[in-house]
Amino acid sequence: MRVLSLFDGISCGRVALERAGIQVDNYYASEIDKYAIQVANKNYPDTINLGDVEKINFNEYIGKVDMLIGGSPCQGFSFAGKQLNFMDPRSRLFFKFVEALETIKPKYFLLENVKMKKEYQDVITKYMGVESIEINSDLVSAQQRSRLYWTNIPNVKQPEDKHIYLEDIL
């Protein structure tokens, strides 16, 4: 599978794909944080780094992609922030995900972001063409972290509660 990960971080998307048993043949990543890139490159030296998402021309860089994944910056959407929504230049990067989706037309996509005001969520839903699924990480880890996921991957649903608690990790 050929995967393009925007806002890649330390390549947690690739970790998740591997844990799901999905064979990754080519992994293209866009990330600007030098420390995140170092971690990703150490764990996955075969990653094809594309650099800053704002400088990528999706028409000419890699050809066919099977899956587009990403979690665009959340600062403008987060309840902990100033609620600038798409006026925050970081959160406006969501539209680069839309551009990639419309240009590349991958078979599958998965977009992740924080739980946010319904009005912001509705804008993203309109662009993605699918309703979001809210999943709290406490179902599969020892942390409370409610997130929204927009995907066209079939049969995505709430994971089963694994009852993992902090003392299990400590």
RODO-2510 file (C-alpha; in nm, 4 decimals, decimal comma):
residues 170
     n   res          X          Y          Z
     1     m     0,0000     0,0000     0,0000
     2     r     0,1207     0,3500    -0,0855
     3     v     0,0502     0,5918     0,2014
     4     l     0,0763     0,9687     0,2244
     5     s     0,0809     1,1048     0,5786
     6     l     0,0374     1,4788     0,6201
     7     f     0,1343     1,6390     0,9526
     8     d     0,3140     1,3094     1,0135
     9     g     0,4727     1,3747     1,3533
    10     i     0,6771     1,0715     1,4564
    11     s     0,4948     0,8426     1,2093
    12     c     0,2363     0,7095     1,4537
    13     g     0,0133     0,6525     1,1502
    14     r     0,2609     0,3998     1,0200
    15     v     0,2779     0,2327     1,3593
    16     a    -0,1025     0,2005     1,3574
    17     l    -0,1058     0,0589     1,0048
    18     e     0,1546    -0,2013     1,0980
    19     r    -0,0340    -0,2974     1,4142
    20     a    -0,3469    -0,3395     1,2004
    21     g    -0,1507    -0,5794     0,9780
    22     i    -0,1528    -0,3458     0,6768
    23     q     0,1509    -0,3824     0,4506
    24     v     0,3103    -0,0428     0,3759
    25     d     0,5106    -0,0505     0,0537
    26     n     0,5815     0,3230     0,0238
    27     y     0,5323     0,5775     0,3007
    28     y     0,5447     0,9450     0,2102
    29     a     0,5485     1,1912     0,4985
    30     s     0,5082     1,5641     0,5328
    31     e     0,6378     1,7088     0,8595
    32     i     0,8328     2,0213     0,9607
    33     d     0,9285     1,9527     1,3226
    34     k     1,2940     1,8469     1,3118
    35     y     1,2728     1,6345     1,6277
    36     a     0,9644     1,4479     1,5078
    37     i     1,1391     1,3852     1,1750
    38     q     1,4460     1,2469     1,3572
    39     v     1,2325     0,9987     1,5526
    40     a     1,0381     0,8956     1,2408
    41     n     1,3581     0,8484     1,0389
    42     k     1,5197     0,6422     1,3146
    43     n     1,2203     0,4079     1,3302
    44     y     1,1423     0,4122     0,9559
    45     p     1,4524     0,5029     0,7522
    46     d     1,2701     0,4155     0,4283
    47     t     1,0198     0,7021     0,4755
    48     i     1,0121     0,9399     0,1806
    49     n     1,0160     1,2856     0,3398
    50     l     0,8328     1,5560     0,1469
    51     g     0,8914     1,8441     0,3882
    52     d     0,6532     2,1324     0,4459
    53     v     0,2939     2,0546     0,3446
    54     e     0,2496     2,4118     0,2247
    55     k     0,5169     2,3588    -0,0410
    56     i     0,3928     2,0279    -0,1830
    57     n     0,2474     2,0264    -0,5323
    58     f     0,0142     1,7282    -0,5105
    59     n    -0,0199     1,7127    -0,8896
    60     e     0,3391     1,6149    -0,9543
    61     y     0,5100     1,4584    -0,6561
    62     i     0,4332     1,0837    -0,6179
    63     g     0,1485     0,9632    -0,8335
    64     k    -0,1116     0,7198    -0,7065
    65     v    -0,1650     0,6914    -0,3321
    66     d    -0,3845     0,4234    -0,1749
    67     m    -0,4327     0,5968     0,1593
    68     l    -0,4131     0,9553     0,2791
    69     i    -0,3840     1,0030     0,6556
    70     g    -0,3274     1,2992     0,8801
    71     g    -0,4203     1,5061     1,1795
    72     s    -0,4010     1,8714     1,0881
    73     p    -0,2986     2,1149     1,3635
    74     c    -0,5751     2,1576     1,6196
    75     q    -0,4918     2,4812     1,7999
    76     g    -0,7717     2,6793     1,6335
    77     f    -1,0326     2,4133     1,7113
    78     s    -0,9333     2,3052     2,0616
    79     f    -1,1499     2,4091     2,3554
    80     a    -0,8201     2,4844     2,5328
    81     g    -0,7297     2,7448     2,2700
    82     k    -0,8664     3,0801     2,1597
    83     q    -1,1299     2,9250     1,9292
    84     l    -0,9932     3,0964     1,6185
    85     n    -1,1025     2,7952     1,4099
    86     f    -0,9904     2,8346     1,0471
    87     m    -0,8571     3,1839     1,1189
    88     d    -0,5673     3,0205     1,3048
    89     p    -0,2968     2,9689     1,0377
    90     r    -0,2093     2,6280     1,1818
    91     s    -0,5668     2,4982     1,1750
    92     r    -0,6157     2,6430     0,8279
    93     l    -0,3655     2,3767     0,7139
    94     f    -0,6674     2,1435     0,7162
    95     f    -0,7326     2,2754     0,3654
    96     k    -0,4007     2,1230     0,2483
    97     f    -0,5455     1,7857     0,3484
    98     v    -0,8547     1,8692     0,1402
    99     e    -0,6326     1,9713    -0,1525
   100     a    -0,4419     1,6429    -0,1306
   101     l    -0,7667     1,4452    -0,1093
   102     e    -0,9180     1,6193    -0,4116
   103     t    -0,5999     1,6036    -0,6205
   104     i    -0,4716     1,2555    -0,5416
   105     k    -0,8094     1,0839    -0,4971
   106     p    -0,6816     0,8013    -0,2761
   107     k    -0,8916     0,4908    -0,2260
   108     y    -0,8979     0,5555     0,1509
   109     f    -0,8536     0,8538     0,3790
   110     l    -0,8434     0,9129     0,7537
   111     l    -0,8384     1,2574     0,9147
   112     e    -0,8060     1,3026     1,2923
   113     n    -0,8608     1,6097     1,5053
   114     v    -0,9673     1,7185     1,8526
   115     k    -1,3222     1,7306     1,9768
   116     m    -1,4422     2,0771     1,8792
   117     k    -1,7432     2,3024     1,8502
   118     k    -2,0135     2,1499     1,6325
   119     e    -1,9984     2,4418     1,3873
   120     y    -1,6270     2,3743     1,3132
   121     q    -1,6904     2,0005     1,2989
   122     d    -1,9695     2,0568     1,0460
   123     v    -1,7356     2,2501     0,8131
   124     i    -1,4831     1,9666     0,8159
   125     t    -1,7611     1,7097     0,7661
   126     k    -1,8809     1,9030     0,4604
   127     y    -1,5351     1,8927     0,3019
   128     m    -1,4702     1,5292     0,3940
   129     g    -1,8082     1,4092     0,2730
   130     v    -1,8496     1,1755     0,5703
   131     e    -1,9658     1,2168     0,9282
   132     s    -1,7027     1,2066     1,2002
   133     i    -1,6707     0,9285     1,4535
   134     e    -1,5827     1,0304     1,8097
   135     i    -1,3475     0,7911     1,9858
   136     n    -1,1942     0,8402     2,3290
   137     s    -0,8449     0,6945     2,3653
   138     d    -0,9367     0,5687     2,7119
   139     l    -1,0911     0,2673     2,5373
   140     v    -0,7480     0,1470     2,4214
   141     s    -0,4994     0,3265     2,6466
   142     a    -0,4539     0,4779     2,9914
   143     q    -0,5408     0,8317     2,8872
   144     q    -0,8518     1,0424     2,8353
   145     r    -0,8266     1,1895     2,4872
   146     s    -1,1464     1,2347     2,2903
   147     r    -1,0836     1,2687     1,9170
   148     l    -1,2859     1,2992     1,5977
   149     y    -1,2110     1,0825     1,2942
   150     w    -1,3376     1,1309     0,9393
   151     t    -1,2800     0,8307     0,7158
   152     n    -1,4126     0,6382     0,4205
   153     i    -1,2585     0,3135     0,5471
   154     p    -1,5447     0,0641     0,5715
   155     n    -1,6713    -0,0674     0,9053
   156     v    -1,4828     0,1727     1,1328
   157     k    -1,6550     0,1767     1,4697
   158     q    -1,5879     0,2298     1,8387
   159     p    -1,3086     0,0015     1,9592
   160     e    -1,3803    -0,2403     2,2383
   161     d    -1,2835    -0,1128     2,5840
   162     k    -0,9562    -0,2845     2,6785
   163     h    -0,9789    -0,1604     3,0399
   164     i    -0,6203    -0,0317     3,0475
   165     y    -0,5421     0,1821     3,3508
   166     l    -0,2406     0,3849     3,4568
   167     e    -0,1351     0,1247     3,7127
   168     d    -0,1223    -0,1312     3,4301
   169     i     0,1396     0,0793     3,2553
   170     l     0,3363     0,1762     3,5640
***
